[in-house]
């Protein structure tokens, strides 16, 4: 039962990445693209955590944490750049 729920959650996450990609490529402003990029990063970290549950290898949690920290730092840097340029 738990595996079915996790598979459904994975499907919903993949759907949200597709919707964020659509928003990223069809956004009107640069700020909307940065937000879509951040959403894709958050969902990717969640997918890595879900893969960790399915595979049983705990090293992927470390990978997800590092990826999350680096993506957060990247979004902060882009936001600072946009704040100065706008």
C-alpha positions as CSV (number, residue, x, y, z in Angstrom):
1,X,0.0,0.0,0.0
2,X,2.8,2.4,0.9
3,X,4.6,1.6,-2.4
4,X,1.5,2.5,-4.4
5,X,1.2,5.8,-2.6
6,X,4.8,6.6,-3.2
7,X,4.5,5.7,-6.9
8,X,1.5,8.0,-7.2
9,X,3.5,10.8,-5.4
10,X,6.4,10.2,-7.9
11,X,4.0,10.6,-10.8
12,X,2.6,13.8,-9.4
13,X,6.2,15.1,-8.9
14,X,7.0,14.3,-12.5
15,X,3.9,16.1,-13.6
16,X,4.8,19.1,-11.6
17,X,8.3,19.2,-13.2
18,X,6.7,19.1,-16.6
19,X,4.4,22.0,-15.7
20,X,7.3,23.9,-14.3
21,X,9.3,23.3,-17.5
22,X,6.3,24.7,-19.4
23,X,6.2,27.7,-17.2
24,X,10.0,28.1,-17.5
25,X,9.9,28.2,-21.3
26,X,6.7,30.2,-21.7
27,X,7.0,32.7,-18.9
28,X,6.6,36.4,-19.6
29,X,9.1,37.7,-17.2
30,X,12.5,36.8,-15.9
31,X,11.2,36.5,-12.3
32,X,8.7,33.9,-13.4
33,X,11.4,31.9,-14.9
34,X,13.5,32.0,-11.7
35,X,10.5,30.9,-9.7
36,X,9.9,28.0,-12.2
37,X,13.5,27.0,-11.9
38,X,13.3,27.0,-8.1
39,X,10.2,24.8,-8.3
40,X,12.0,22.4,-10.5
41,X,14.9,22.2,-8.0
42,X,12.6,21.6,-5.1
43,X,10.8,18.8,-6.9
44,X,14.1,17.3,-8.0
45,X,15.3,17.1,-4.4
46,X,12.0,15.4,-3.5
47,X,12.4,12.9,-6.4
48,X,15.9,12.1,-5.2
49,X,14.5,11.4,-1.7
50,X,11.9,9.2,-3.2
51,X,14.5,7.3,-5.2
52,X,16.3,6.8,-1.9
53,X,13.3,5.2,-0.4
54,X,12.8,2.9,-3.4
55,X,16.5,1.9,-3.7
56,X,17.3,1.6,0.0
57,X,20.6,3.4,-0.4
58,X,20.9,6.2,2.2
59,X,23.8,7.9,0.3
60,X,21.2,9.5,-2.0
61,X,19.9,11.6,1.0
62,X,23.3,13.3,1.2
63,X,23.2,13.9,-2.6
64,X,19.7,15.4,-2.2
65,X,20.9,17.7,0.7
66,X,23.9,19.0,-1.2
67,X,21.8,19.5,-4.4
68,X,19.2,21.4,-2.4
69,X,21.8,23.6,-0.8
70,X,23.5,24.4,-4.1
71,X,20.2,25.1,-5.9
72,X,19.1,27.4,-3.0
73,X,22.4,29.2,-3.3
74,X,22.0,29.5,-7.1
75,X,18.5,31.0,-6.8
76,X,19.7,33.5,-4.1
77,X,22.6,34.6,-6.4
78,X,20.2,35.0,-9.4
79,X,17.7,37.0,-7.2
80,X,20.5,39.3,-6.0
81,X,21.6,39.9,-9.6
82,X,18.0,40.6,-10.7
83,X,17.5,42.9,-7.7
84,X,20.5,45.0,-8.8
85,X,19.6,45.1,-12.5
86,X,15.9,46.0,-12.0
